Amino acid sequence: MTSWEVSASGVSAYKVIIEATVSGSTVTVKAKWRRDSYGYSSYSAYATVKVTIDGTTWSDTWNFSAPGGGSISTKTLMTKSKNVGYKGTVNVRVVVDFDVSPGSGSISKNVDVSTTPGKPGKPSLSLTLPDVIKADWSNAASNGDSVDLYWGQTATDSAFTENLREDKDLPGSAWTIHSAPLGKRVYVRSKAHNDNGWGAYPDTAYIDVPPKPSAPSALAVTRVSDSQQSLTWTRNSTYTSVIVQRSTNGGAWQSVGTAAGNAAAFSDATTSGNLKYQYRVAGVNGSGQSGWSDTATIYTTPAAPTGVKATRKGDDIVISAGWVSAYATSFDVMDGSTVVATGVSLPWTDVDPDKLVTHTYKVRAKVGSITGGWSAASNTVQLLAPPNAPGGLKPNGGLSPSDGVVRFSWVHNPVDSSDQTAFELRYRVPAGSWTTVTGTTAEFVDVDLDVGSWEWQVRTKGAYVDFSPWSSTATVEVIDRPGVAITQPTGDEWNSSTLPVAWTWFQAQDRPQSAWQAQLVDSASNVVETRSGSGAGNSFTVNQRLTEGDWTVNVRAATGGIWSDWATVTFPVAFIPPAPPAFTGLWDESQGGVLLTAAEGSGGQAVYVDAWYAEFA
């Protein structure tokens, strides 16, 4: 505030006090009348005051009655204000004319008043993507007092009411604004400050901050081949690049490439067959990365099914597979070289196919319009067909004894998986007439045959009306069972602890002995020794030392797997025991002991001699 006072000439008690104040851009001048009491009587007093503020003048006259009594009186005469704008220095002139009895006078005064700072220059704005604004302005007029700081404001509307941001400590005529709101028009202004207060804002500047790019849409993927897929999308912003990501079989998203520039297409040449691929894309520009587009899915060629199997079910055939692609949506089925089904599910039933031909199937998988390769062929099925000739013929080339039946056996060999329902078997001597026997489901038959050579065949029937072909011809030779006769021991008393065994061989058709077995049995019926051999041998010596008592020897022999019955001889053992051994003792000084020697005693006969050594303390 600036103030001064003026007094009437000759009567100093009468004064006019002038006060000039500045608030913002408004200058206010206040005139006050003051009388100091000095014991004067009452006077008639007048004062005319003219106030000029920045070229605007106001004038007024007052008449005061000066009260006596020594009091001091103050009264405001006028208050005048003018908004002078932010001009810096403003001239204020005051003229006071007094008419006071007994004195009068005219006094004038000029005063220059400093206001708040002038407006800074309109901000110049620049944008560094994505969200940094640089604001520059020319410095404000200081108006006599230095500008000590600036106040900056940003907002997203010109009234500075939305998203308002203030900073009261801007060091100079530049301001870097970080994290500006994306996709908005940002308004910027600033004002200066000095000791008189804040100046006015200049014209407001604004800049448009681009938003983040919008996500691409309408993503589509087209199969070029199993190793290449073509992607297209709709651009919803201007991009500097587009990121492409892919998920394989529902796995994690992985980047597979970047399309440069404002792209709307991409080719992925890193795919493989029998897989599911999902894609998504995001646009990038100086404002950042957009969100992800919707996903697009594509499948590559499904692998061929494995383990294809054909199973007869009544008059139908069911086709199944052990493994199929997880993404297969349908299947085609081929019987032989004819496709018999398309776009079906597995298992699939071939209803009532031709019963008189064989059926072998292949299957291929499909995903939408993509068709895979054919599988390996299934097993072959014929619904109704004569079986193949039986196999596994027994006996074939062997011998059979004449004292029992000959069991002929075979294995039914169906083409259509049906069980055996009948058989015919025929046999004959070579070049003779056939004798035929029949049956149903049994895969064997027992026949009595005379001694001699025989040949035989068999054929079977399943669900089909016809028999299989005759089997190959098998042979069997029926012989008399061989026999053995034990010639040693004879059944008479045996007087030794060692025993040789011998026998004779007999076979009516003069077939040679091919194997033998023998047993030694004690009186308690325990088999104490078993011996065997091959070839024509007919004797051996038992290892067991016999003791007195009853013993039995059993022997049998075979030719071509046909064994004789056991031949048996039981005999007693009785012999004079050997005399007790004679012992001699000889002291051996070097050994410190007696050397005992056992010798055969006199009388009797020793078969073997045992000796031992003993020490005595």
C-alpha positions as CSV (number, residue, x, y, z in Angstrom):
1,M,0.0,0.0,0.0
2,T,1.2,3.5,-0.8
3,S,-0.1,6.4,1.3
4,W,0.4,10.2,1.9
5,E,-1.4,13.1,3.4
6,V,-1.9,16.8,2.6
7,S,-2.9,19.7,4.9
8,A,-4.7,23.0,4.4
9,S,-2.4,26.0,4.4
10,G,-2.5,27.8,7.8
11,V,-4.7,25.2,9.4
12,S,-2.6,22.1,9.7
13,A,-5.2,20.3,11.7
14,Y,-7.2,19.7,8.6
15,K,-5.7,17.0,6.4
16,V,-6.6,14.6,3.6
17,I,-5.0,11.2,3.7
18,I,-4.6,9.3,0.4
19,E,-4.1,5.5,0.3
20,A,-3.3,3.6,-2.9
21,T,-3.4,-0.2,-3.0
22,V,-3.0,-2.9,-5.7
23,S,-4.9,-6.2,-5.7
24,G,-4.2,-8.3,-8.7
25,S,-4.9,-6.0,-11.7
26,T,-7.1,-3.5,-9.7
27,V,-5.7,-0.2,-8.3
28,T,-7.8,1.3,-5.5
29,V,-7.4,4.8,-4.2
30,K,-9.0,5.8,-0.9
31,A,-9.3,9.5,0.3
32,K,-9.9,10.2,4.1
33,W,-10.6,13.5,5.8
34,R,-8.9,14.0,9.1
35,R,-9.0,16.7,11.7
36,D,-6.6,16.8,14.5
37,S,-7.9,18.6,17.6
38,Y,-5.9,21.6,18.8
39,G,-8.5,23.4,20.7
40,Y,-9.9,25.3,17.8
41,S,-13.4,26.5,17.7
42,S,-15.6,25.1,15.1
43,Y,-14.8,26.1,11.5
44,S,-16.5,25.7,8.2
45,A,-14.2,23.6,6.0
46,Y,-14.4,22.3,2.4
47,A,-12.2,20.0,0.3
48,T,-12.3,19.0,-3.3
49,V,-10.5,15.8,-4.2
50,K,-9.7,14.7,-7.7
51,V,-8.3,11.2,-8.2
52,T,-6.9,10.0,-11.5
53,I,-6.0,6.3,-12.0
54,D,-4.4,5.4,-15.2
55,G,-6.2,8.3,-17.0
56,T,-9.6,8.0,-15.3
57,T,-10.5,10.9,-13.0
58,W,-13.1,11.1,-10.3
59,S,-13.8,14.3,-8.3
60,D,-15.9,15.1,-5.2
61,T,-16.2,17.9,-2.7
62,W,-17.0,17.6,1.0
63,N,-18.2,20.1,3.6
64,F,-17.1,19.3,7.1
65,S,-18.1,21.0,10.4
66,A,-15.1,20.9,12.6
67,P,-16.3,20.0,16.1
68,G,-14.5,21.5,19.0
69,G,-13.5,19.9,22.2
70,G,-10.1,18.7,21.3
71,S,-11.3,15.4,19.7
72,I,-9.7,13.8,16.6
73,S,-12.0,13.0,13.8
74,T,-11.4,10.7,10.6
75,K,-13.9,10.2,7.8
76,T,-13.5,8.4,4.5
77,L,-14.3,10.8,1.7
78,M,-14.1,8.5,-1.4
79,T,-12.9,5.1,-2.6
80,K,-12.2,4.6,-6.3
81,S,-10.9,1.5,-8.1
82,K,-9.9,0.6,-11.6
83,N,-8.9,-2.7,-13.2
84,V,-5.9,-1.6,-15.1
85,G,-4.9,-5.0,-16.3
86,Y,-1.5,-6.5,-15.9
87,K,0.4,-3.4,-17.2
88,G,3.2,-3.2,-14.7
89,T,3.6,0.5,-13.6
90,V,0.4,2.5,-13.2
91,N,0.2,6.3,-12.5
92,V,-2.0,7.6,-9.8
93,R,-2.6,11.4,-9.4
94,V,-4.4,13.1,-6.6
95,V,-5.3,16.8,-6.4
96,V,-6.8,18.2,-3.2
97,D,-8.2,21.8,-3.1
98,F,-8.9,23.1,0.4
99,D,-11.3,25.9,1.4
100,V,-10.9,26.3,5.1
101,S,-11.4,29.4,7.1
102,P,-9.2,31.0,8.0
103,G,-6.9,29.1,5.5
104,S,-7.1,27.5,2.0
105,G,-4.7,25.9,-0.5
106,S,-4.3,23.4,-3.4
107,I,-2.0,20.4,-3.3
108,S,-1.4,17.7,-5.9
109,K,0.7,14.5,-6.0
110,N,1.7,11.9,-8.6
111,V,2.5,8.3,-7.5
112,D,3.5,5.4,-9.7
113,V,2.1,2.0,-8.5
114,S,3.5,-1.4,-9.4
115,T,0.9,-4.2,-10.2
116,T,1.3,-8.0,-10.3
117,P,3.3,-9.5,-13.2
118,G,2.1,-9.3,-16.8
119,K,0.8,-12.4,-18.6
120,P,3.4,-14.9,-19.8
121,G,3.4,-15.7,-23.5
122,K,0.9,-18.3,-24.8
123,P,2.6,-21.8,-24.2
124,S,4.1,-23.5,-27.1
125,L,3.4,-27.3,-26.8
126,S,5.2,-30.4,-28.2
127,L,4.5,-34.1,-27.5
128,T,7.0,-36.9,-27.0
129,L,5.0,-40.1,-27.4
130,P,3.3,-41.6,-25.7
131,D,2.5,-39.2,-22.9
132,V,5.1,-36.5,-22.3
133,I,4.2,-32.8,-23.1
134,K,6.8,-30.1,-23.3
135,A,5.4,-26.5,-22.6
136,D,7.5,-23.4,-23.3
137,W,6.4,-19.7,-23.0
138,S,8.0,-16.3,-23.0
139,N,8.6,-14.8,-19.6
140,A,6.0,-12.4,-18.1
141,A,6.7,-8.7,-17.6
142,S,8.1,-8.3,-14.1
143,N,6.4,-4.9,-13.5
144,G,9.2,-3.7,-11.3
145,D,9.4,-6.8,-9.1
146,S,11.1,-9.9,-10.2
147,V,9.0,-12.9,-11.1
148,D,9.8,-15.5,-8.5
149,L,7.8,-18.5,-9.8
150,Y,5.2,-19.6,-12.2
151,W,2.0,-21.6,-11.6
152,G,1.2,-24.1,-14.3
153,Q,-2.1,-25.8,-14.9
154,T,-3.2,-28.7,-17.2
155,A,-6.7,-30.0,-17.7
156,T,-8.7,-31.9,-20.3
157,D,-11.2,-29.1,-20.8
158,S,-10.7,-25.4,-21.5
159,A,-12.5,-24.4,-18.3
160,F,-9.8,-26.3,-16.3
161,T,-12.3,-28.3,-14.3
162,E,-11.6,-31.8,-15.5
163,N,-8.5,-33.7,-14.6
164,L,-7.0,-30.5,-13.2
165,R,-3.3,-30.6,-12.4
166,E,-1.3,-27.8,-10.7
167,D,2.3,-27.2,-9.9
168,K,3.1,-24.1,-7.9
169,D,6.8,-24.4,-8.2
170,L,7.8,-24.2,-11.8
171,P,11.3,-22.8,-11.9
172,G,11.1,-21.0,-15.2
173,S,9.3,-20.6,-18.5
174,A,9.3,-24.3,-19.4
175,W,7.4,-27.3,-18.1
176,T,7.7,-31.0,-18.8
177,I,4.4,-32.7,-18.2
178,H,4.6,-36.5,-17.7
179,S,1.9,-39.1,-17.8
180,A,-0.5,-37.0,-19.7
181,P,-3.9,-38.7,-20.2
182,L,-3.9,-40.8,-23.4
183,G,-6.6,-40.1,-25.9
184,K,-7.4,-36.6,-24.5
185,R,-7.0,-33.0,-25.6
186,V,-4.8,-31.5,-22.9
187,Y,-5.0,-27.7,-22.2
188,V,-2.0,-25.9,-20.7
189,R,-1.7,-22.4,-19.1
190,S,0.6,-20.6,-16.7
191,K,0.8,-17.4,-14.7
192,A,3.6,-15.5,-13.0
193,H,4.1,-14.3,-9.5
194,N,6.0,-11.5,-7.8
195,D,5.7,-9.7,-4.5
196,N,2.5,-8.1,-5.6
197,G,0.8,-11.5,-6.2
198,W,-0.2,-13.6,-9.1
199,G,-0.6,-12.3,-12.6
200,A,-3.2,-13.3,-15.1
201,Y,-3.3,-16.4,-17.3
202,P,-2.5,-15.8,-21.0
203,D,-4.4,-17.4,-23.8
204,T,-4.7,-21.2,-23.3
205,A,-2.8,-23.6,-25.5
206,Y,-3.8,-27.2,-26.1
207,I,-2.4,-30.4,-27.7
208,D,-4.1,-33.7,-28.5
209,V,-2.5,-36.7,-26.9
210,P,-3.1,-39.8,-29.0
211,P,-4.7,-42.8,-27.3
212,K,-3.2,-46.2,-27.2
213,P,-4.0,-47.9,-30.5
214,S,-7.2,-49.9,-30.7
215,A,-6.9,-53.6,-30.9
216,P,-7.2,-55.2,-34.3
217,S,-10.4,-57.0,-35.0
218,A,-11.8,-59.6,-37.4
219,L,-8.7,-61.8,-37.1
220,A,-8.9,-64.7,-39.6
221,V,-6.5,-67.5,-40.3
222,T,-6.4,-69.5,-43.5
223,R,-4.5,-72.8,-44.0
224,V,-2.0,-72.7,-46.9
225,S,-0.4,-76.0,-46.0
226,D,0.6,-77.9,-42.8
227,S,3.7,-75.8,-42.6
228,Q,2.2,-72.4,-43.4
229,Q,-0.8,-70.4,-42.2
230,S,-2.0,-67.0,-43.5
231,L,-3.4,-64.4,-41.0
232,T,-5.4,-61.3,-41.8
233,W,-7.1,-58.7,-39.6
234,T,-8.8,-55.3,-39.6
235,R,-6.8,-52.3,-38.5
236,N,-8.6,-50.1,-36.0
237,S,-5.7,-47.7,-35.5
238,T,-2.5,-46.7,-37.4
239,Y,0.2,-49.1,-36.2
240,T,4.0,-49.1,-36.5
241,S,4.0,-52.8,-36.1
242,V,1.7,-55.7,-35.2
243,I,2.7,-58.5,-32.7
244,V,1.6,-62.0,-33.6
245,Q,1.3,-64.7,-30.9
246,R,0.3,-68.4,-31.2
247,S,-0.8,-71.1,-28.8
248,T,-0.2,-74.8,-29.8
249,N,-2.6,-77.4,-28.6
250,G,-3.9,-75.1,-25.9
251,G,-0.5,-74.3,-24.5
252,A,1.0,-71.0,-23.4
253,W,1.0,-68.0,-25.8
254,Q,4.3,-67.4,-27.6
255,S,5.3,-64.8,-30.1
256,V,5.9,-66.1,-33.6
257,G,6.7,-62.8,-35.3
258,T,6.1,-59.1,-35.8
259,A,4.5,-57.6,-38.9
260,A,6.3,-54.3,-39.6
261,G,4.4,-51.1,-40.3
262,N,0.7,-50.6,-40.5
263,A,0.3,-54.3,-41.4
264,A,-3.0,-56.1,-41.9
265,A,-1.6,-59.6,-42.7
266,F,1.1,-62.1,-41.6
267,S,2.3,-65.5,-42.7
268,D,3.3,-68.1,-40.2
269,A,5.6,-70.7,-41.8
270,T,6.6,-72.6,-38.7
271,T,3.6,-74.9,-38.2
272,S,3.4,-78.7,-38.4
273,G,0.8,-81.4,-39.0
274,N,-1.7,-82.9,-36.6
275,L,-1.8,-79.8,-34.3
276,K,-4.3,-77.2,-33.2
277,Y,-3.1,-73.5,-33.5
278,Q,-4.7,-70.4,-32.0
279,Y,-3.6,-66.9,-32.9
280,R,-4.0,-63.4,-31.5
281,V,-2.5,-60.0,-32.6
282,A,-1.9,-56.6,-31.0
283,G,-1.1,-53.3,-32.7
284,V,1.8,-51.1,-31.6
285,N,2.5,-47.4,-32.2
286,G,4.2,-44.5,-30.4
287,S,1.4,-44.5,-27.8
288,G,2.0,-48.1,-26.8
289,Q,0.5,-51.5,-27.5
290,S,-3.1,-52.2,-28.0
291,G,-5.1,-54.9,-26.3
292,W,-5.2,-58.3,-27.9
293,S,-7.6,-59.1,-30.7
294,D,-10.0,-62.0,-30.5
295,T,-8.5,-65.4,-31.2
296,A,-8.6,-67.4,-34.4
297,T,-8.2,-71.1,-34.6
298,I,-6.9,-73.5,-37.3
299,Y,-6.0,-77.2,-37.5
300,T,-3.4,-78.9,-39.6
301,T,-3.8,-82.2,-41.3
302,P,-4.8,-84.9,-38.7
303,A,-2.5,-88.0,-38.5
304,A,-3.8,-91.3,-39.8
305,P,-5.5,-93.5,-37.1
306,T,-3.6,-96.5,-35.9
307,G,-4.6,-99.9,-34.6
308,V,-7.6,-100.1,-37.0
309,K,-9.6,-103.2,-36.2
310,A,-12.6,-104.9,-37.9
311,T,-14.8,-107.1,-35.6
312,R,-17.7,-109.3,-36.7
313,K,-21.0,-108.6,-34.9
314,G,-23.7,-110.8,-36.2
315,D,-24.2,-109.9,-39.9
316,D,-22.4,-106.6,-39.4
317,I,-18.7,-105.5,-39.1
318,V,-17.7,-102.9,-36.5
319,I,-14.6,-100.8,-37.4
320,S,-12.7,-99.1,-34.6
321,A,-9.2,-97.6,-34.0
322,G,-6.8,-97.8,-31.2
323,W,-5.7,-94.2,-31.6
324,V,-7.0,-91.2,-33.4
325,S,-6.0,-87.5,-33.6
326,A,-7.4,-85.5,-30.6
327,Y,-8.7,-82.9,-33.1
328,A,-10.4,-85.2,-35.6
329,T,-14.0,-84.2,-36.1
330,S,-15.0,-87.1,-38.4
331,F,-13.7,-90.1,-40.4
332,D,-13.9,-91.7,-43.8
333,V,-13.9,-95.5,-44.0
334,M,-12.7,-97.6,-47.0
335,D,-13.4,-101.3,-47.6
336,G,-10.8,-102.6,-50.0
337,S,-10.6,-99.9,-52.6
338,T,-14.1,-98.5,-52.1
339,V,-15.0,-95.7,-49.7
340,V,-18.0,-96.9,-47.9
341,A,-18.5,-94.1,-45.3
342,T,-17.6,-90.4,-45.1
343,G,-17.8,-88.0,-42.2
344,V,-18.7,-90.6,-39.6
345,S,-17.7,-91.2,-36.0
346,L,-15.7,-94.2,-34.7
347,P,-16.5,-96.9,-33.9
348,W,-18.6,-97.3,-37.1
349,T,-20.7,-100.3,-38.1
350,D,-20.7,-101.6,-41.7
351,V,-24.2,-102.9,-41.8
352,D,-24.8,-106.2,-43.6
353,P,-21.9,-106.2,-46.0
354,D,-21.5,-108.9,-48.6
355,K,-21.1,-112.1,-46.7
356,L,-19.4,-114.0,-49.4
357,V,-16.3,-111.7,-49.9
358,T,-13.6,-110.6,-47.6
359,H,-13.6,-107.2,-46.0
360,T,-10.4,-105.2,-45.1
361,Y,-10.8,-101.6,-43.9
362,K,-8.8,-98.4,-43.8
363,V,-9.7,-95.2,-42.0
364,R,-8.7,-91.5,-42.4
365,A,-9.4,-88.6,-40.1
366,K,-10.9,-85.2,-41.0
367,V,-10.8,-81.8,-39.4
368,G,-13.4,-79.7,-41.1
369,S,-12.5,-79.8,-44.8
370,I,-8.9,-81.0,-44.1
371,T,-8.6,-84.7,-44.8
372,G,-5.7,-86.9,-43.5
373,G,-4.0,-89.9,-45.0
374,W,-5.4,-93.5,-44.9
375,S,-4.4,-95.8,-42.0
376,A,-2.8,-99.2,-42.4
377,A,-5.2,-101.9,-43.3
378,S,-7.3,-103.7,-40.6
379,N,-7.5,-107.4,-40.2
380,T,-9.6,-109.2,-42.8
381,V,-13.1,-110.4,-42.0
382,Q,-15.5,-112.5,-44.0
383,L,-19.0,-112.8,-42.5
384,L,-19.8,-116.3,-44.0
385,A,-17.1,-118.4,-45.7
386,P,-15.9,-121.9,-45.6
387,P,-13.0,-122.3,-43.2
388,N,-9.5,-122.9,-44.3
389,A,-8.1,-126.5,-44.1
390,P,-7.6,-127.6,-40.4
391,G,-4.0,-127.5,-39.1
392,G,-2.2,-128.9,-36.1
393,L,-2.8,-132.5,-37.1
394,K,-1.8,-135.1,-34.5
395,P,-0.5,-137.8,-34.7
396,N,1.5,-137.1,-37.8
397,G,4.5,-139.3,-38.6
398,G,4.5,-141.0,-35.1
399,L,3.7,-144.3,-33.6
400,S,0.7,-145.5,-31.8
401,P,0.3,-148.8,-29.8
402,S,-2.1,-151.4,-31.0
403,D,-3.5,-152.1,-27.5
404,G,-5.3,-148.6,-27.4
405,V,-7.3,-146.3,-29.6
406,V,-5.6,-143.7,-31.8
407,R,-6.7,-140.2,-31.0
408,F,-6.8,-138.0,-34.1
409,S,-6.8,-134.2,-33.2
410,W,-6.7,-131.0,-35.3
411,V,-7.3,-127.2,-35.0
412,H,-10.3,-125.6,-36.7
413,N,-9.2,-122.7,-39.0
414,P,-12.1,-120.3,-39.7
415,V,-12.1,-117.4,-42.2
416,D,-15.3,-115.8,-40.8
417,S,-14.4,-116.3,-37.1
418,S,-17.2,-118.8,-36.6
419,D,-16.7,-121.9,-34.4
420,Q,-16.6,-125.4,-35.7
421,T,-20.0,-126.9,-36.2
422,A,-19.1,-130.3,-37.9
423,F,-16.2,-132.4,-39.1
424,E,-15.4,-135.3,-41.4
425,L,-12.3,-137.4,-40.8
426,R,-11.2,-140.2,-43.1
427,Y,-8.4,-142.7,-42.7
428,R,-6.9,-145.7,-44.7
429,V,-3.9,-147.8,-45.3
430,P,-1.8,-146.3,-48.0
431,A,-3.5,-146.6,-51.4
432,G,-6.5,-148.3,-49.7
433,S,-10.1,-147.2,-49.5
434,W,-11.1,-144.4,-47.1
435,T,-13.1,-144.9,-44.0
436,T,-14.9,-141.8,-42.9
437,V,-16.1,-140.8,-39.4
438,T,-18.1,-137.6,-38.6
439,G,-18.8,-135.4,-35.6
440,T,-19.8,-131.9,-34.6
441,T,-17.8,-129.5,-32.4
442,A,-15.1,-131.8,-31.0
443,E,-11.7,-131.2,-32.5
444,F,-10.6,-134.8,-32.0
445,V,-11.9,-138.4,-32.5
446,D,-10.7,-141.8,-31.2
447,V,-10.4,-144.7,-33.6
448,D,-9.4,-148.4,-33.2
449,L,-6.7,-149.3,-35.8
450,D,-4.9,-152.5,-36.6
451,V,-1.2,-152.8,-36.6
452,G,0.2,-151.2,-39.8
453,S,0.8,-147.9,-41.5
454,W,-2.1,-145.5,-41.8
455,E,-2.8,-142.1,-43.4
456,W,-5.6,-139.7,-42.5
457,Q,-7.3,-136.3,-43.4
458,V,-9.9,-134.1,-41.8
459,R,-12.1,-131.2,-42.9
460,T,-14.3,-128.9,-40.8
461,K,-17.4,-126.7,-41.2
462,G,-18.2,-123.3,-39.5
463,A,-21.3,-121.2,-39.9
464,Y,-21.0,-121.4,-43.7
465,V,-22.8,-124.2,-45.4
466,D,-19.7,-125.7,-47.0
467,F,-16.8,-127.7,-45.5
468,S,-13.3,-126.5,-45.6
469,P,-10.8,-128.2,-48.0
470,W,-9.4,-131.5,-46.8
471,S,-6.3,-131.1,-44.6
472,S,-2.9,-132.3,-45.7
473,T,-2.4,-136.0,-45.3
474,A,-1.0,-137.1,-41.9
475,T,0.5,-140.6,-41.2
476,V,0.6,-142.8,-38.2
477,E,2.1,-146.3,-37.7
478,V,0.3,-148.7,-35.3
479,I,2.7,-151.2,-33.7
480,D,2.5,-153.9,-31.0
481,R,3.6,-152.7,-27.7
482,P,7.2,-153.8,-27.1
483,G,8.3,-156.0,-24.1
484,V,11.3,-156.7,-22.0
485,A,12.4,-159.7,-19.9
486,I,14.8,-159.3,-17.0
487,T,17.6,-161.9,-17.2
488,Q,19.6,-160.7,-14.2
489,P,18.7,-161.0,-11.3
490,T,16.6,-164.1,-11.7
491,G,14.7,-164.1,-8.5
492,D,17.0,-166.5,-6.8
493,E,19.0,-165.6,-3.7
494,W,21.8,-163.2,-4.3
495,N,24.9,-163.4,-2.2
496,S,26.7,-160.2,-3.0
497,S,26.3,-156.5,-2.2
498,T,26.8,-155.5,-5.8
499,L,24.3,-156.2,-8.5
500,P,24.5,-156.2,-12.3
501,V,21.1,-155.9,-14.1
502,A,20.4,-157.2,-17.6
503,W,17.3,-157.7,-19.8
504,T,16.2,-158.7,-23.3
505,W,14.1,-156.7,-25.8
506,F,11.2,-157.8,-27.9
507,Q,9.0,-156.0,-30.5
508,A,6.8,-157.9,-32.9
509,Q,7.6,-155.6,-35.8
510,D,11.3,-155.8,-35.1
511,R,11.6,-152.1,-34.2
512,P,14.7,-151.4,-32.3
513,Q,14.9,-150.3,-28.7
514,S,15.4,-146.5,-28.4
515,A,15.3,-145.9,-24.7
516,W,15.2,-147.7,-21.3
517,Q,14.5,-147.0,-17.6
518,A,15.2,-149.0,-14.5
519,Q,14.4,-148.8,-10.8
520,L,15.9,-150.4,-7.6
521,V,13.3,-150.8,-4.8
522,D,14.1,-151.8,-1.2
523,S,12.0,-154.0,1.0
524,A,10.0,-151.0,2.2
525,S,8.9,-150.2,-1.4
526,N,11.2,-147.2,-1.6
527,V,12.8,-146.4,-5.0
528,V,16.4,-146.0,-3.9
529,E,17.9,-145.8,-7.3
530,T,16.7,-144.8,-10.8
531,R,18.7,-145.3,-14.0
532,S,17.9,-144.5,-17.7
533,G,19.5,-144.5,-21.0
534,S,19.0,-144.2,-24.8
535,G,19.7,-146.6,-27.6
536,A,19.8,-150.4,-27.5
537,G,21.8,-150.9,-24.3
538,N,20.4,-153.7,-22.1
539,S,22.5,-153.9,-18.9
540,F,24.0,-151.8,-16.1
541,T,25.3,-152.2,-12.5
542,V,23.4,-150.6,-9.7
543,N,25.4,-148.1,-7.6
544,Q,23.6,-148.9,-4.4
545,R,25.4,-151.5,-2.1
546,L,22.9,-154.2,-1.2
547,T,22.3,-155.4,2.3
548,E,20.6,-158.6,3.3
549,G,16.9,-158.6,2.7
550,D,14.4,-158.5,-0.2
551,W,15.0,-156.2,-3.2
552,T,13.1,-155.5,-6.5
553,V,14.3,-154.5,-9.9
554,N,11.9,-152.8,-12.4
555,V,12.9,-152.3,-16.1
556,R,11.0,-151.0,-19.1
557,A,12.1,-150.0,-22.7
558,A,10.6,-148.0,-25.6
559,T,10.7,-147.6,-29.4
560,G,9.6,-144.3,-31.0
561,G,7.9,-143.2,-27.8
562,I,6.0,-146.4,-27.3
563,W,7.0,-147.9,-23.9
564,S,6.8,-151.5,-22.8
565,D,5.1,-152.4,-19.6
566,W,7.4,-152.6,-16.5
567,A,9.2,-156.0,-16.1
568,T,9.7,-156.8,-12.4
569,V,11.9,-159.3,-10.5
570,T,12.1,-159.5,-6.7
571,F,15.0,-161.4,-5.1
572,P,16.5,-162.0,-1.6
573,V,20.1,-161.0,-0.7
574,A,22.0,-163.2,1.7
575,F,25.8,-163.5,2.0
576,I,28.5,-164.1,4.6
577,P,29.6,-160.8,6.1
578,P,33.3,-160.0,6.0
579,A,35.6,-160.6,9.0
580,P,36.3,-157.7,11.2
581,P,39.3,-155.7,9.9
582,A,42.7,-156.0,11.5
583,F,44.3,-152.8,12.9
584,T,47.9,-152.1,13.6
585,G,49.4,-149.1,15.4
586,L,52.8,-147.6,14.9
587,W,54.1,-144.6,17.0
588,D,55.2,-141.7,14.8
589,E,57.6,-139.5,16.8
590,S,57.6,-136.7,14.2
591,Q,53.8,-136.6,14.3
592,G,53.5,-137.2,18.0
593,G,50.8,-139.9,17.5
594,V,50.0,-143.4,16.5
595,L,49.4,-144.3,12.8
596,L,46.5,-146.9,12.7
597,T,46.2,-149.2,9.6
598,A,43.2,-151.2,8.8
599,A,43.6,-154.5,6.9
600,E,41.2,-157.2,5.7
601,G,40.5,-159.6,8.4
602,S,40.9,-163.4,8.0
603,G,37.8,-165.3,7.1
604,G,35.0,-164.0,4.8
605,Q,35.7,-161.7,1.9
606,A,35.7,-157.9,2.0
607,V,34.2,-156.0,-0.9
608,Y,35.7,-152.7,0.1
609,V,37.8,-151.4,3.0
610,D,37.3,-148.2,4.9
611,A,40.2,-146.8,7.0
612,W,40.5,-143.9,9.4
613,Y,43.0,-142.1,11.6
614,A,42.6,-141.4,15.3
615,E,44.6,-139.5,17.9
616,F,44.6,-140.2,21.6
617,A,45.7,-137.7,24.2
